Amino acid sequence: MSKHFEKLQVLSINHNKIGIQGARCLGEYIGQCKSLVTLDLSHDEIGDLGMYEIITQLDNYNTNLEELNIGGN
């Protein structure tokens, strides 16, 4: 993983329609972003399964997240 990705604090990929597949890919890496405090995934057509993938990774690995926007999914 890139050193820059490890230092990521804010990630906003709203209105990109990443869908379930994009959520799965994001879920693989999101837990490794220990410095991430804000994540905006609003209006990305993630669905329940995609949210499960992301939330599971955040719950298992990331303890610094303060804000999660999942509106419109």
Rosetta blueprint (number, residue, H / E / L):
1 M L
2 S L
3 K H
4 H H
5 F H
6 E H
7 K L
8 L L
9 Q L
10 V E
11 L E
12 S E
13 I L
14 N L
15 H L
16 N L
17 K L
18 I L
19 G H
20 I H
21 Q H
22 G H
23 A H
24 R H
25 C H
26 L H
27 G H
28 E H
29 Y H
30 I H
31 G L
32 Q L
33 C L
34 K L
35 S L
36 L L
37 V L
38 T E
39 L E
40 D E
41 L L
42 S L
43 H L
44 D L
45 E L
46 I L
47 G H
48 D H
49 L H
50 G H
51 M H
52 Y H
53 E H
54 I H
55 I H
56 T H
57 Q H
58 L H
59 D H
60 N H
61 Y H
62 N L
63 T L
64 N L
65 L L
66 E L
67 E E
68 L E
69 N E
70 I L
71 G L
72 G L
73 N L
